[in-house]
Amino acid sequence: MFQNAPTILVADDDRSIRTVLKQALNRAKYNVELTDNATELWQWVCAGKGDVIITDVSMPDKNVFEVIPKIKEINPDLPIIIISALSTLSTALQAEKESVFEYLPKPFDLDKLLNAVQQALTLSNNVNKQSEITEALPLVGKSAVMQNIYRMIARLINSDLSVIISGESGTGKEAVAKTLHHYGNRRNYPFISLNITAMSASEIENKLFGNEDTDNYQPGYLTQAAQGTLFLDEIGEMPIEVQTRLIRILKDNSKGSKLSTRIIASTRQDLFTLVQNQKFREDLYYCLNIIPVYMPPLKDRAEDIPLLIQYFLQENSSSTTLTEQSINLLKTYHWPGNIRELRNLVVRLAALYPNQLIQDDLITKSLQKKLSQKKQSETLSLSVFIEDHIRRYFFENKGLPINKLYGQMVAEVEKPLIEQTLIETEGNQIKAAAILGINRNTLRKKIKDFNITYIKIKA
């Protein structure tokens, strides 16, 4: 025993972990008490023992989360460090809910744990998270990068800070936004999503800020999402004039105006590069990017693919299964469409081969077909390419209102068409209008509506 040294209470049903922790903590000059059950841990706390608790979640007699609330009633300032092999978002959120000092998934870094103990002894933990926990969560994975994301989400759920979620298309950015809303203190208020892609400046302004016409007043999403969350999907596509109006409102809000909406944005672009190229306002960037969250591509967390496959099959109540060889093949694919592409493949296999065991030869054929389609797409006619795009649009955006689809699709074609024509004509609007077969005034209006920037080359 070390005289006057802090006492660390360790509860874990794994003897080897208890042994390792005792040796490490003793070397650090801490007194250590060991147990393999939650009941004895509770008895120690009742007896006034312990300066820090290190505990597993699942133990033979009960789940430690059943005991933590009682511990907090007796000694609310006693720091608790969770170490768990249950590396799920639910565990991380539950740890935050119970105001534990730190949560470390197994296998944990011993130095990191010792550092957490030292911090726990010198810092008080007064976090008070309150969020409902459920296993039916939109984020799946046990990889190291997902553990970091879970911890980040758990710390942000009850915050009012703006967040920008970056990452490739199909990585789950909107799932993060919805989780931040539905498990936070705004969950009883609206979550409204606005996809800015392929919308003109006037359409975005109308959606965001509303129609102030006294005869046809329509509140914008900023107002409709009051007390809740507004998710701006692909904010990098927002025209400069809309950015200017948005930052003006946000600045007024910081001075005491009535805007009560939390803004979460996503982007697949590098916003900082857009700022440097003067395509995104610097003040808006720093106003929104208070807490950045990065969603990695699926190829960088291939170890999560088995869990994702299981999740998608269960989601569709499918009895289809995949062999280990099939899953290993899927782990080697590069997944340019990320989680969305994997989900589409799994759902298609489940529909085509119900109640069957999917062998690796079928997976090989499916992946070869994907690669072949990718090569063919480079030489597809424009009509076939657009047809394929529209088909995928309907598949990936089920449930969206259809009254604006024509305008959105036309805008997706018009903007790059005009941009490329202006590049080819070196910014000469007269030549560009002639090539496009439209008059110059129409071209000017479209350049403004689509927020198209270009460089005019002087003769």
C-alpha positions as CSV (number, residue, x, y, z in Angstrom):
1,M,0.0,0.0,0.0
2,F,1.2,3.5,-0.8
3,Q,0.6,5.9,2.1
4,N,-1.6,8.9,1.2
5,A,-1.8,7.7,-2.4
6,P,-5.1,7.7,-4.3
7,T,-7.1,4.5,-4.5
8,I,-8.3,3.2,-7.9
9,L,-11.2,0.8,-7.9
10,V,-11.0,-1.6,-10.9
11,A,-14.0,-3.8,-11.9
12,D,-13.6,-6.2,-14.8
13,D,-14.5,-9.9,-15.2
14,D,-11.3,-10.5,-17.3
15,R,-8.6,-11.6,-14.9
16,S,-5.8,-10.7,-17.3
17,I,-7.0,-7.1,-17.6
18,R,-7.3,-6.8,-13.9
19,T,-3.7,-8.1,-13.5
20,V,-2.3,-5.7,-16.2
21,L,-4.2,-2.7,-14.7
22,K,-3.0,-3.5,-11.1
23,Q,0.6,-3.7,-12.2
24,A,0.5,-0.5,-14.3
25,L,-1.4,1.5,-11.6
26,N,1.0,0.2,-8.8
27,R,4.0,1.3,-10.9
28,A,2.3,4.7,-11.1
29,K,2.2,4.7,-7.2
30,Y,-1.6,4.2,-6.9
31,N,-3.4,1.9,-4.5
32,V,-5.6,-0.6,-6.3
33,E,-8.7,-2.6,-5.4
34,L,-9.8,-5.3,-7.8
35,T,-13.1,-7.0,-8.3
36,D,-14.8,-9.0,-11.1
37,N,-18.4,-7.9,-10.4
38,A,-20.5,-4.8,-10.1
39,T,-22.0,-5.7,-6.7
40,E,-18.7,-5.5,-4.9
41,L,-17.8,-2.3,-6.7
42,W,-21.1,-0.8,-5.3
43,Q,-20.3,-2.0,-1.8
44,W,-16.9,-0.3,-2.0
45,V,-18.4,3.0,-3.0
46,C,-21.0,2.7,-0.2
47,A,-18.1,2.2,2.2
48,G,-16.5,5.4,1.0
49,K,-13.6,3.8,-0.9
50,G,-12.0,4.9,-4.0
51,D,-10.8,8.1,-5.7
52,V,-11.3,6.9,-9.3
53,I,-13.3,4.0,-10.8
54,I,-12.1,2.0,-13.8
55,T,-14.8,-0.4,-14.9
56,D,-16.0,-2.7,-17.7
57,V,-19.7,-2.5,-18.8
58,S,-20.9,-6.1,-18.9
59,M,-20.1,-8.2,-15.8
60,P,-21.5,-11.5,-14.6
61,D,-23.9,-10.1,-12.1
62,K,-25.2,-6.9,-13.8
63,N,-24.5,-4.1,-16.3
64,V,-22.4,-1.4,-14.7
65,F,-24.8,1.3,-16.1
66,E,-27.3,-0.1,-13.7
67,V,-25.0,0.8,-10.8
68,I,-23.5,4.2,-12.0
69,P,-26.7,6.2,-11.2
70,K,-26.6,5.0,-7.6
71,I,-22.9,5.7,-7.4
72,K,-23.6,9.3,-8.6
73,E,-26.2,9.7,-5.9
74,I,-23.7,8.8,-3.2
75,N,-20.6,10.5,-4.6
76,P,-21.4,12.7,-7.7
77,D,-17.8,13.8,-8.0
78,L,-16.3,10.3,-8.1
79,P,-14.7,10.0,-11.6
80,I,-15.7,6.9,-13.6
81,I,-13.6,5.6,-16.5
82,I,-15.4,3.1,-18.7
83,I,-13.4,0.4,-20.6
84,S,-15.6,-1.8,-22.8
85,A,-15.5,-4.3,-25.6
86,L,-19.0,-3.1,-26.5
87,S,-17.6,-0.6,-29.0
88,T,-20.9,0.8,-30.2
89,L,-22.3,4.3,-30.5
90,S,-24.9,3.3,-27.9
91,T,-22.2,2.5,-25.4
92,A,-20.5,5.8,-26.0
93,L,-23.7,7.8,-25.7
94,Q,-24.7,5.9,-22.6
95,A,-21.3,6.8,-21.1
96,E,-21.9,10.4,-21.8
97,K,-25.4,10.2,-20.4
98,E,-24.1,8.9,-17.1
99,S,-21.5,11.7,-17.1
100,V,-18.6,9.3,-16.9
101,F,-15.1,10.9,-17.1
102,E,-13.8,8.9,-20.0
103,Y,-14.8,6.1,-22.3
104,L,-12.1,3.8,-23.8
105,P,-13.0,0.9,-26.1
106,K,-11.1,-2.3,-25.8
107,P,-8.3,-2.9,-26.6
108,F,-7.3,0.3,-25.0
109,D,-4.0,2.1,-24.9
110,L,-2.5,1.7,-21.4
111,D,-0.7,5.1,-21.5
112,K,-3.9,6.8,-22.5
113,L,-5.8,5.1,-19.6
114,L,-3.1,6.2,-17.1
115,N,-3.3,9.7,-18.4
116,A,-7.1,9.6,-18.0
117,V,-6.6,8.5,-14.4
118,Q,-4.2,11.4,-13.7
119,Q,-6.6,13.9,-15.3
120,A,-9.6,12.4,-13.4
121,L,-7.7,13.0,-10.1
122,T,-7.1,16.7,-10.9
123,L,-10.2,17.7,-12.8
124,S,-13.8,17.6,-11.8
125,N,-16.3,16.2,-14.3
126,N,-19.6,18.2,-14.3
127,V,-21.0,17.1,-17.5
128,N,-24.8,16.3,-17.4
129,K,-25.9,14.7,-20.6
130,Q,-29.5,13.6,-21.1
131,S,-30.3,11.7,-24.2
132,E,-32.4,8.6,-25.0
133,I,-30.4,5.6,-25.9
134,T,-31.4,2.9,-28.4
135,E,-29.7,0.3,-30.4
136,A,-31.6,1.4,-33.6
137,L,-29.0,3.9,-34.6
138,P,-28.0,5.0,-38.1
139,L,-24.3,4.7,-37.6
140,V,-22.6,1.3,-37.6
141,G,-19.0,0.3,-37.1
142,K,-16.4,-0.7,-34.5
143,S,-13.2,0.6,-36.3
144,A,-10.9,3.1,-34.6
145,V,-12.1,5.9,-36.8
146,M,-15.7,5.2,-35.9
147,Q,-14.9,5.1,-32.2
148,N,-13.5,8.6,-32.6
149,I,-16.7,9.7,-34.3
150,Y,-18.9,8.2,-31.6
151,R,-17.0,10.0,-28.9
152,M,-17.3,13.3,-30.9
153,I,-21.0,12.8,-31.3
154,A,-21.5,12.0,-27.7
155,R,-19.8,15.2,-26.7
156,L,-21.8,17.3,-29.2
157,I,-25.4,16.0,-28.8
158,N,-26.5,18.7,-26.3
159,S,-24.3,21.5,-27.6
160,D,-25.7,24.4,-29.6
161,L,-22.5,24.9,-31.5
162,S,-22.6,24.8,-35.3
163,V,-21.0,21.8,-36.9
164,I,-19.7,21.1,-40.4
165,I,-19.5,17.4,-41.4
166,S,-17.2,16.7,-44.3
167,G,-16.6,13.6,-46.3
168,E,-17.2,11.9,-49.6
169,S,-20.7,11.4,-50.9
170,G,-22.4,8.3,-49.3
171,T,-20.3,8.2,-46.2
172,G,-23.2,9.0,-43.8
173,K,-22.9,12.7,-43.2
174,E,-26.7,13.2,-42.9
175,A,-26.8,10.2,-40.5
176,V,-24.4,12.1,-38.2
177,A,-26.6,15.2,-38.4
178,K,-29.7,13.3,-37.6
179,T,-28.0,11.6,-34.6
180,L,-26.9,14.9,-33.2
181,H,-30.5,16.1,-33.4
182,H,-32.5,13.0,-32.3
183,Y,-30.3,12.2,-29.3
184,G,-29.8,15.8,-28.1
185,N,-31.9,18.3,-26.2
186,R,-33.5,19.6,-29.4
187,R,-35.0,16.2,-30.3
188,N,-38.6,17.3,-29.6
189,Y,-38.3,20.1,-32.1
190,P,-38.1,20.0,-36.0
191,F,-35.2,18.6,-38.0
192,I,-35.3,20.1,-41.4
193,S,-32.9,19.2,-44.2
194,L,-32.1,21.4,-47.3
195,N,-30.1,19.9,-50.1
196,I,-28.5,22.9,-51.9
197,T,-27.2,20.9,-54.9
198,A,-28.6,22.0,-58.2
199,M,-30.8,24.8,-56.8
200,S,-30.7,28.3,-58.0
201,A,-29.9,31.2,-55.7
202,S,-33.5,32.4,-55.7
203,E,-34.8,28.9,-54.9
204,I,-32.3,28.5,-52.0
205,E,-33.2,32.0,-50.6
206,N,-36.9,31.2,-50.8
207,K,-36.4,27.9,-48.9
208,L,-34.1,29.3,-46.3
209,F,-35.5,32.7,-45.6
210,G,-39.1,32.4,-46.8
211,N,-41.5,34.5,-48.8
212,E,-42.1,37.8,-47.1
213,D,-44.9,38.8,-49.4
214,T,-47.8,39.9,-47.1
215,D,-50.4,38.3,-49.4
216,N,-48.5,35.0,-49.6
217,Y,-46.3,34.8,-46.5
218,Q,-44.3,31.6,-46.2
219,P,-41.8,31.2,-43.3
220,G,-38.4,29.9,-44.3
221,Y,-36.6,26.8,-43.0
222,L,-34.6,28.9,-40.5
223,T,-37.9,29.9,-38.9
224,Q,-39.6,26.6,-39.3
225,A,-36.7,24.8,-37.6
226,A,-37.0,27.1,-34.5
227,Q,-35.6,25.4,-31.4
228,G,-34.6,22.5,-33.6
229,T,-31.9,21.8,-36.2
230,L,-31.5,23.0,-39.8
231,F,-29.3,20.7,-41.9
232,L,-27.7,22.4,-44.9
233,D,-26.6,19.5,-47.1
234,E,-23.7,20.4,-49.5
235,I,-23.2,23.9,-48.3
236,G,-20.2,24.3,-50.6
237,E,-22.7,24.7,-53.4
238,M,-24.4,27.7,-51.8
239,P,-24.2,30.8,-54.0
240,I,-22.2,33.8,-52.6
241,E,-25.2,36.1,-52.4
242,V,-27.1,33.5,-50.3
243,Q,-24.0,33.1,-48.1
244,T,-23.9,36.9,-47.6
245,R,-27.5,36.9,-46.4
246,L,-27.0,33.9,-44.1
247,I,-23.9,35.3,-42.4
248,R,-25.8,38.6,-41.9
249,I,-28.5,36.7,-40.0
250,L,-26.0,34.7,-38.0
251,K,-24.1,37.8,-37.0
252,D,-27.3,39.5,-35.9
253,N,-28.1,36.4,-33.9
254,S,-24.8,36.7,-32.0
255,K,-25.8,40.2,-31.1
256,G,-29.0,39.0,-29.4
257,S,-31.6,38.4,-32.2
258,K,-34.3,35.7,-31.9
259,L,-32.8,32.9,-34.1
260,S,-32.9,29.8,-32.1
261,T,-32.1,27.2,-34.8
262,R,-28.9,25.1,-34.6
263,I,-27.2,24.8,-38.0
264,I,-25.4,21.7,-39.0
265,A,-23.9,21.6,-42.5
266,S,-22.2,19.0,-44.7
267,T,-19.9,19.2,-47.7
268,R,-18.0,16.8,-49.9
269,Q,-15.8,19.7,-51.0
270,D,-12.7,21.3,-49.3
271,L,-14.4,24.5,-48.0
272,F,-11.0,26.0,-47.0
273,T,-9.9,25.7,-50.6
274,L,-13.2,27.3,-51.7
275,V,-12.5,30.2,-49.3
276,Q,-9.0,30.7,-50.8
277,N,-10.6,30.7,-54.3
278,Q,-13.2,33.3,-53.1
279,K,-16.1,30.9,-53.7
280,F,-17.0,30.6,-50.1
281,R,-17.2,33.4,-47.6
282,E,-14.4,33.3,-45.0
283,D,-16.6,34.7,-42.2
284,L,-19.3,32.1,-42.9
285,Y,-16.7,29.4,-42.9
286,Y,-15.4,30.2,-39.5
287,C,-18.9,30.9,-38.1
288,L,-20.2,27.4,-39.1
289,N,-17.0,25.4,-38.8
290,I,-16.7,25.6,-35.0
291,I,-16.7,21.9,-34.6
292,P,-15.5,20.0,-37.7
293,V,-16.5,16.3,-38.1
294,Y,-14.9,14.2,-40.8
295,M,-16.6,11.1,-42.1
296,P,-14.0,8.7,-43.7
297,P,-14.6,6.8,-46.9
298,L,-15.6,3.2,-46.6
299,K,-12.3,1.9,-48.0
300,D,-10.6,3.4,-45.0
301,R,-12.7,1.4,-42.6
302,A,-13.1,-1.9,-44.4
303,E,-13.2,-3.7,-41.1
304,D,-16.7,-2.3,-40.6
305,I,-18.1,-3.9,-43.8
306,P,-19.3,-7.1,-42.1
307,L,-21.3,-5.2,-39.5
308,L,-22.7,-2.9,-42.2
309,I,-23.8,-5.9,-44.3
310,Q,-25.5,-7.5,-41.2
311,Y,-27.2,-4.2,-40.5
312,F,-28.6,-3.8,-44.0
313,L,-29.8,-7.4,-44.1
314,Q,-31.6,-7.0,-40.8
315,E,-33.0,-3.6,-41.9
316,N,-34.6,-5.4,-44.8
317,S,-35.7,-8.4,-42.7
318,S,-33.7,-10.6,-45.0
319,S,-32.6,-14.2,-44.4
320,T,-29.9,-14.0,-47.0
321,T,-26.4,-14.6,-45.7
322,L,-22.9,-14.2,-47.1
323,T,-20.0,-16.5,-46.8
324,E,-16.8,-15.3,-45.1
325,Q,-15.0,-15.5,-48.4
326,S,-17.7,-13.2,-49.9
327,I,-17.4,-10.7,-47.2
328,N,-13.6,-10.7,-47.5
329,L,-14.0,-10.0,-51.2
330,L,-16.2,-7.0,-50.5
331,K,-13.6,-5.7,-48.0
332,T,-11.1,-5.5,-50.8
333,Y,-13.3,-3.4,-53.1
334,H,-12.6,0.4,-53.2
335,W,-16.3,1.5,-52.9
336,P,-16.3,4.9,-54.7
337,G,-20.0,5.2,-53.6
338,N,-19.1,4.4,-50.0
339,I,-21.8,3.1,-47.6
340,R,-24.6,4.0,-50.1
341,E,-23.1,1.8,-52.8
342,L,-22.6,-1.1,-50.3
343,R,-26.2,-0.8,-49.1
344,N,-27.5,-0.9,-52.7
345,L,-25.5,-4.0,-53.4
346,V,-26.6,-5.8,-50.3
347,V,-30.3,-4.9,-50.8
348,R,-30.1,-6.0,-54.4
349,L,-28.5,-9.4,-53.5
350,A,-31.1,-9.9,-50.8
351,A,-33.9,-9.2,-53.3
352,L,-32.5,-11.4,-56.1
353,Y,-31.4,-14.3,-53.8
354,P,-33.8,-14.5,-50.8
355,N,-33.0,-17.0,-48.1
356,Q,-29.8,-18.0,-49.9
357,L,-26.1,-18.2,-49.0
358,I,-24.2,-15.8,-51.2
359,Q,-21.0,-17.4,-52.4
360,D,-17.8,-15.6,-53.4
361,D,-18.2,-16.3,-57.2
362,L,-21.4,-14.3,-57.2
363,I,-19.7,-11.4,-55.4
364,T,-16.8,-11.6,-57.9
365,K,-19.3,-11.3,-60.8
366,S,-21.1,-8.4,-59.1
367,L,-17.8,-6.5,-58.5
368,Q,-16.6,-7.2,-62.0
369,K,-19.9,-5.8,-63.4
370,K,-19.4,-2.7,-61.3
371,L,-15.9,-2.1,-62.7
372,S,-17.1,-2.8,-66.2
373,Q,-19.9,-0.3,-65.9
374,K,-17.5,2.3,-64.6
375,K,-15.3,1.8,-67.7
376,Q,-18.3,1.9,-70.0
377,S,-19.7,5.1,-68.4
378,E,-16.7,6.9,-69.8
379,T,-18.0,6.3,-73.4
380,L,-21.8,6.4,-72.7
381,S,-23.9,8.7,-74.8
382,L,-25.3,11.7,-73.0
383,S,-28.8,10.4,-73.0
384,V,-27.8,7.0,-71.6
385,F,-25.7,8.7,-68.9
386,I,-28.5,11.0,-67.9
387,E,-31.0,8.1,-67.9
388,D,-28.7,6.2,-65.5
389,H,-28.3,9.2,-63.3
390,I,-32.1,9.7,-63.1
391,R,-32.6,6.0,-62.2
392,R,-30.1,6.3,-59.4
393,Y,-31.7,9.5,-58.3
394,F,-35.1,7.9,-57.8
395,F,-33.5,4.9,-56.0
396,E,-31.4,7.0,-53.6
397,N,-34.0,9.7,-52.9
398,K,-37.2,7.8,-52.2
399,G,-39.8,9.9,-50.4
400,L,-38.7,13.3,-51.7
401,P,-41.3,15.7,-53.1
402,I,-41.5,15.3,-56.9
403,N,-42.9,18.7,-57.9
404,K,-39.4,20.2,-58.3
405,L,-37.7,17.3,-60.0
406,Y,-37.8,18.7,-63.5
407,G,-36.2,21.9,-62.5
408,Q,-33.5,20.2,-60.4
409,M,-32.6,17.8,-63.2
410,V,-32.4,20.6,-65.8
411,A,-30.3,22.7,-63.4
412,E,-27.8,19.8,-62.9
413,V,-27.3,19.7,-66.7
414,E,-27.4,23.5,-67.4
415,K,-24.9,24.6,-64.8
416,P,-21.9,22.5,-66.0
417,L,-23.0,23.0,-69.6
418,I,-22.8,26.8,-69.2
419,E,-19.6,26.7,-67.2
420,Q,-17.8,24.6,-69.8
421,T,-19.0,26.7,-72.6
422,L,-17.7,29.8,-70.9
423,I,-14.3,28.1,-70.4
424,E,-14.2,27.2,-74.1
425,T,-15.1,30.7,-75.2
426,E,-12.6,32.2,-72.7
427,G,-15.4,34.0,-70.9
428,N,-16.9,35.6,-74.0
429,Q,-20.7,35.8,-73.3
430,I,-21.6,36.6,-76.9
431,K,-19.9,33.6,-78.2
432,A,-21.1,31.4,-75.4
433,A,-24.7,32.5,-76.0
434,A,-24.4,31.8,-79.7
435,I,-23.0,28.3,-79.1
436,L,-25.8,27.5,-76.6
437,G,-28.5,28.9,-78.8
438,I,-29.8,31.4,-76.2
439,N,-29.8,35.2,-76.1
440,R,-27.2,37.0,-74.0
441,N,-29.7,38.3,-71.4
442,T,-30.9,34.7,-70.7
443,L,-27.2,33.6,-70.4
444,R,-26.5,36.5,-67.9
445,K,-29.5,35.5,-65.8
446,K,-28.5,31.9,-65.7
447,I,-24.9,32.8,-64.8
448,K,-26.3,34.8,-61.8
449,D,-28.9,32.2,-60.8
450,F,-26.3,29.4,-60.8
451,N,-23.6,31.6,-59.2
452,I,-21.2,30.7,-62.0
453,T,-17.7,32.3,-61.8
454,Y,-15.4,32.5,-64.8
455,I,-12.4,34.4,-66.0
456,K,-12.8,36.5,-69.2
457,I,-9.7,36.5,-71.3
458,K,-8.9,39.8,-72.7
459,A,-7.9,39.9,-76.4
